[in-house]
Amino acid sequence: MLGAELEALAADATAGEIGRASKHALPPGTPCKNCDTPLQGAWCHACGQKGEDYHRSIRHLIAEAFEGLTHFDGRFWNTLPRLIIKPGALTRDYLEGKRASQIPPFRLFLVVLLVVFFVGGLGGGSHEEEPAAGAHGEAAAKPDAQVGDVNINIGEPSDIPPEARQKFETKLDQLPLGSYTKEKVKHASQNHEAVMRSMEHWSHRFAILTLPLAALILSGLYAFRRGVYVFDHLIFSMHSLSFQGLLFSAITLLAMLSGAAWWLVLAAPAHLFVHMRGVYGGGKFVTLMRMALLFVASSIAFGFLMLALVIVGVITAH
């Protein structure tokens, strides 16, 4: 089953590549630039090189760069409005085989993911800002961490009193952890910036895991629904998460102008409700119940995902 799904996604991507190549293909009979074999199509049948004319204007090259990421053509203008207004119809069309008129869901998800991280970086502010001063000029209090019954400040390593660090390391040595883990935790406690950089590096990869997790949760919610497969849940998740990512990005940008932009977050559950009913059907009450279960399961899965990200960040910090 999985092999057929992967073949379907690969075939969709290949069809798009063929369409782009044919736009700029050299006339049949033109010698291949690589091996001089007369061309019979968009690719040379002897060496496999594209038979294209690369002498194009900067405007065309920029347009092709956008197209290479999103197929920035009629498919873009067909996909994005329907994703926002008629998500159920968009997903149903893809599942029923009407795919040529829309951006492949996985490509859409990846592009939106890039947008989310880019916009998140804009709205996150600088990590190197000095802490705000209090009423008497002292620095604002920094959060504490606890190991056993020992509280320590997690500011810069130089800010931690030697006796507190000694108590922390003593308690850490008493925990039933391997020597490798203890060394990594000690290293992380002294190199917070390295841990944050490592987590940021891995966060892009962990974000991809939201797709199989969402599909797995939906598989449980619709376990007894006939004619619905894991592939259907995966396509639904790609479309749904793409919209949520676009909504988050829009809210983050608009919030820089007005705090009222956060009211747009109410569009997230409303869109999910419309999307689920459009794809899976079912009554309003049943859909709301499944949405509630989806929220709970997603929150738990997200918590474990974040815990795993922290662990990986600590282990891989240098």
N, C-alpha and C positions, 0 to 999 in steps of 0.2 A: 504493500500500500504506500509506504513512504517513498519507495523508488519511483512509483508512478507520479507522486506529487512533485518530487524533485525534477522529474523529466518535464512535467507541465510548466514549472517555473523556468527551467532552462530553455524550453521551446519558446516561451513568451519573450524571454530576453533575446534569444537568437533572431526571432522574427523582427524585433525592433532594430537590431543591428543590421539586418539585411535591408530594411526599409531605409535606414540612414545611408548605407553604402550606395544604394541604387540612385540616390538623389544626385550624387556627384560622380557617377561612373563614367569612364571614358567610352567613346563609341566602340562598338564591336569591331575587331580587326586591328585596333591600335596596339602597337608592341608594348608589352609589359615593361615598366621602368626597371624591373629587377632582373628579368631573364630574357627579355625580348620576344617572348612567346605571344602570338596574336591573342588578344583578349576575346573571350566569348561571353563574358558577363561581368558582374561587379567585382569578382575575384579572379585572379589568374589560376587556371586549372592546373598549371605546371608547378608553380612555386607557392601558391596560396596567398600572395600579396594582394592587397586591395588595389583594384584598378581605378584609382581616383586621381583627379586633378587637384593638387594641393595648392596651386597658385590662386588663392582666394583672398578677398579683401578682409581687413581687420574686423569689419562689421560681421561678415559671415563667420569668421573664426570665433568671435565672442558668442554669437548666436549658437554655434555648434557646441561650445563649451557648456552653455546652459542646457542644450538639448541632450548632451551626453549624460548629464546628471538627472534630468527630470523629463526628458522628451518634451521640451518646452515648445510644443506645437498645439494643434487642436486637441490632443489628448489632455494636455494640462488644463485648458479651459473647460474641458468636459468633466474632468475628474474633481478638481478642487471645489467648484460650486456644489456639485452633487454630494461630495463628502460632507459639506457643511449643512446643506438643506435636506438632501434625500439620501442619507447614508445607507439605509436599508436597501433601497433600489440599486445603489452602486455595488454593494456586496453581493446581492442576489444576481445581478447581471454577470459579475465575474464568475460566480459559482456555476451559473448556467452556460458558461462558455462565451459570453459576449465580452471579449477581452481586448479586442483591437482598438477600441475607442477610449481606453483608460490607461493611466500609468500603472505598471505592474505594482501590486501592493507592497512587496518587499523593497523595491526601489524607492517608493514613496516614503516608507517608514524610515529608511536610512537617511534620505534627504532631510526629513523632518527632525530626525535625531541630531543631525549636524546643526540645524537651525536652533534646536533647544539648547545645546551646549554652548553655541555661540552667544545666544541671547542671555543665557544664564551667566556667562562670563561678564557680559555688560552690566547686568543688574546685581552681580554679587559684590561689587566694590573691591577695594584693595585689601589684601590680607596683611599688609604691612603698615596699616594706619596705627598711630599711637593710641593707647587707651585714653578715653575721655577723662579729664580731671574732675575730681569731686569738688564739693563746696569749699574745701580748705586747700585745694590744689593737689591733693594726693591722687594717685592713679586709681582708676576704677578697679574694684575687686575682680580678680580673675577666678574662673570656676575651679572647683576642687575635684580631685579624683580620690577614690577610696579603694584600698586593698586591705581586706580584713577589717580591722578597726582603726586603721591609720589613714588620716586625711592628709593629702599633700596638695599643694598648689601646682597647677599644670601650666604655669607661665614659662618663661625662659628657664633653662636648667640652672643658670646662675642665680635665679631668684629663689630657688628651693634651698632652705637651710640644710646644712650637712647632716644634722641629727635626724631631720625628717626623711632625707634620702636614705640614710642608714636604716631607719625603721622600715621604710618601703621595701628595700632590698632584702631585709631580714624576713619580713612577712612573705615576700615573693618566694624566697628559698624554701619556706615552710609549706607552700602550696604543692599539691600532688601534680606537678607539671614536669615535663622532661627538661633536661638541661638546655636543649636547643631552643625550646619555647621560652624559657626563662631569660636566656641571653637576648632573644629577639625583643621581649617585653622591656628589658632594661635598656636596650639600644633605642627602642621607640620612645621611652620616657625621656631620653636625652636628646632626641632628634625629631621634634614634633613636625617641623617643616618638611622633613624627608617623608614622614608618614603621610602627610597631606598631599604631597606631590605624587606619591605612589598610589594613593586612593584615587586621585584625579585621573591618573593614567589608566587605571583599571576600570574606572566608572563607565567609560565608553563601551567596554566589552561586556560589563555586567548589565548594561542597559539592554543589550540584545537578548539577555535571558528573560526579560519580561514577556517576550513573545511565547516561548514554550510554556512558561508558567501560566500565563493567561489562558492559553489553549487547554492546558491541563485542567484548570479550574472550571472552564466552560464545559469540558468533557464530562466532569462530574455532575454539573448542574443539569445537563441534558443527556444524562447517561441512558435514559429510557426513551429518548426521542428517536424514532425510526427514520432512516434516510439522512441522518446528520452525522458527519464524520469529523475526525480530528482535523483534517484539511480545511473543512468549513470553519471550524473554530479558529484556526490559524489565520485564515484570510480575514475573518471578522476582527480578530485581535489587531492585525496590521492596520486595518482601516480605523478602528476605534482609537488605538493608541496614537495614530497619526493625527487624528483630530484633536485629541487631548494635548498632544505636544504643540500643535499650532495654537490652541487656545492658551496654553501656558505661556508661550512666547509672546502672544499678543497682549496678554495681561501684564506680563513683566515689562514690556515696552511702554504700554499706556500708563502703568503705575508710576513711571518716572515723571509723568505729567500731572497725574491726579490719582489720589488714593482711592477714589470712587471706582477705579477700574477693577478692583478686586471683586465687585459685585458680579462681574462677568463669570466668576467661578460657578455661579448657579447654572450656567449653560452646560456644564459638564454632565451632571446627572440627567438633565433634560434630554441632551443629545444621546446619551447612553440608552435611555428609555425608548426613544424613537428608533434607535438603531437596532436594539434587541427585538422589538416587536416587528420591525420591518424585515428582519432576517429569519427569526425563529417563530414568529407568530405568538399565539397565546393571549390570554386575557390580561387586562391591566393589573389586577391584583397579583396574579401569578408572576407577571414580569417584575413587579415591584418587589415581591418576595425573593426572586432570583437576584435582583439587583442588590438587595440587602446582604444576601449570602455571598455574592460576588465581592462586595465591599469588605466584608469581614475576612474572607479567605485571601483577598488581595493584600489587605493590611498585614496579615500574618506572614504571607509570602514575602512582602516587601521588607518586613522586619528581619526575617532570616537572610534576605539578600543583602541588606545593609550590614548585618553582623558579619556575613561572609566577606563583604568588601573591606570592613575594618580589619579582619583577620589577615586577609591577603595584603592589605596595606602595611600592616605591622611586619609581616614575614618578609616582604619584598623591599622594605625601606632600606636605603643605602646612605 
